[in-house]
């Protein structure tokens, strides 16, 4: 062991491959370990084997939406922080529905400037054991 701290792991989930891949590269350049998934189902598989510290999820995904995926992640991997982002107007309705069920998440509006995404990720990853958003 070299004595270096292990890098924080971030999973980025977006069905638009160019967005997911670009975000992964941005986070890698900031010394995060990243993986990408292009669907909620693929994300669940990655999380089961890789255990990220943070999942950055697009809200509008095919099949299962990002909010439902966030609920699954928090139920099964409570140590994984979640940050959502979206460019769709239907996101507010999905958030309201989740909120009525006791689930509250932060959502950044697309397009998100990379510096804001990095800032929010850093804040979530340095938060105390209890996540800011559950």
Legacy VTK file of the C-alpha trace (Angstrom):
# vtk DataFile Version 3.0
C-alpha trace
ASCII
DATASET POLYDATA
POINTS 134 float
0.000 0.000 0.000
1.382 3.387 -0.941
-0.369 5.273 1.847
-2.441 7.337 -0.572
-6.112 7.754 0.132
-8.344 5.874 -2.240
-10.024 8.082 -4.794
-13.704 8.822 -4.368
-15.906 6.857 -6.745
-18.565 8.546 -8.862
-21.120 6.823 -11.065
-22.622 8.984 -13.796
-25.911 7.842 -15.315
-27.328 9.456 -18.443
-28.879 7.858 -21.510
-27.088 10.457 -23.643
-23.673 8.833 -23.911
-21.906 12.073 -24.832
-23.100 13.736 -21.609
-22.233 10.762 -19.388
-18.820 10.279 -20.993
-17.967 13.996 -20.862
-18.924 14.271 -17.195
-16.858 11.184 -16.434
-13.844 12.771 -18.105
-14.333 16.042 -16.201
-14.446 14.172 -12.889
-11.446 12.007 -13.835
-9.438 15.167 -14.498
-10.250 16.169 -10.906
-8.875 12.827 -9.645
-12.161 11.027 -9.084
-12.594 7.400 -10.103
-15.585 7.240 -12.443
-17.840 4.810 -14.215
-20.767 5.482 -16.500
-24.074 3.794 -17.131
-26.534 4.650 -19.869
-29.675 3.299 -18.161
-30.993 2.771 -14.651
-30.783 -0.975 -15.090
-27.129 -0.791 -16.110
-26.483 1.541 -13.153
-27.928 -0.986 -10.706
-25.527 -3.617 -12.050
-22.531 -1.264 -11.756
-23.449 -0.210 -8.205
-23.809 -3.812 -7.064
-20.217 -4.625 -8.008
-18.445 -1.270 -7.707
-20.106 0.676 -4.828
-19.695 4.368 -5.716
-19.578 7.134 -3.125
-21.790 9.338 -5.307
-24.270 8.660 -8.106
-25.020 11.534 -10.479
-28.274 10.694 -12.220
-30.175 12.179 -15.118
-33.849 12.277 -14.172
-35.262 11.340 -17.561
-33.987 7.858 -18.347
-35.667 5.139 -20.414
-37.636 2.531 -18.456
-36.879 3.570 -14.825
-36.475 7.322 -14.247
-33.607 8.797 -12.246
-35.747 9.644 -9.217
-36.952 6.059 -8.910
-33.344 4.930 -9.355
-32.268 7.340 -6.605
-34.867 5.811 -4.265
-33.554 2.308 -5.050
-29.957 3.428 -4.454
-30.752 5.084 -1.109
-32.736 2.029 0.046
-30.027 -0.474 -0.864
-26.812 1.584 -0.577
-27.439 4.266 2.066
-23.780 5.336 2.017
-24.037 6.411 -1.617
-24.881 10.083 -2.054
-27.191 11.019 -4.929
-27.242 14.115 -7.117
-29.851 14.475 -9.850
-29.817 16.683 -12.916
-32.461 17.316 -15.539
-33.540 19.521 -18.382
-37.179 18.389 -18.482
-40.196 20.220 -17.115
-41.781 16.963 -15.898
-39.035 16.694 -13.284
-40.958 18.927 -10.844
-43.948 16.566 -10.936
-41.733 13.531 -10.327
-40.018 15.312 -7.419
-43.377 16.238 -5.873
-44.529 12.633 -6.097
-41.293 11.382 -4.500
-41.565 14.070 -1.810
-45.058 12.894 -0.865
-43.490 9.478 -0.256
-40.779 11.006 1.950
-37.946 11.139 -0.594
-36.204 14.474 -1.129
-33.438 15.094 -3.664
-31.509 18.023 -5.034
-31.870 18.487 -8.794
-29.560 20.659 -10.855
-31.052 22.133 -14.035
-29.468 21.233 -17.374
-27.349 22.556 -18.805
-25.172 22.348 -15.696
-21.839 24.100 -15.796
-19.087 21.596 -14.919
-17.785 23.800 -12.098
-21.203 23.723 -10.392
-21.421 19.949 -10.784
-17.915 19.554 -9.310
-18.761 21.896 -6.436
-21.972 20.055 -5.518
-20.237 16.680 -5.774
-17.422 17.860 -3.518
-19.891 19.165 -0.930
-21.814 15.899 -0.894
-18.657 13.808 -0.639
-17.246 15.842 2.247
-20.527 15.983 4.167
-20.803 14.164 7.498
-21.981 10.558 7.495
-25.565 11.674 7.031
-26.079 12.845 3.437
-27.427 16.327 2.802
-30.135 14.832 0.572
-31.630 11.424 1.117
LINES 1 135
134 0 1 2 3 4 5 6 7 8 9 10 11 12 13 14 15 16 17 18 19 20 21 22 23 24 25 26 27 28 29 30 31 32 33 34 35 36 37 38 39 40 41 42 43 44 45 46 47 48 49 50 51 52 53 54 55 56 57 58 59 60 61 62 63 64 65 66 67 68 69 70 71 72 73 74 75 76 77 78 79 80 81 82 83 84 85 86 87 88 89 90 91 92 93 94 95 96 97 98 99 100 101 102 103 104 105 106 107 108 109 110 111 112 113 114 115 116 117 118 119 120 121 122 123 124 125 126 127 128 129 130 131 132 133
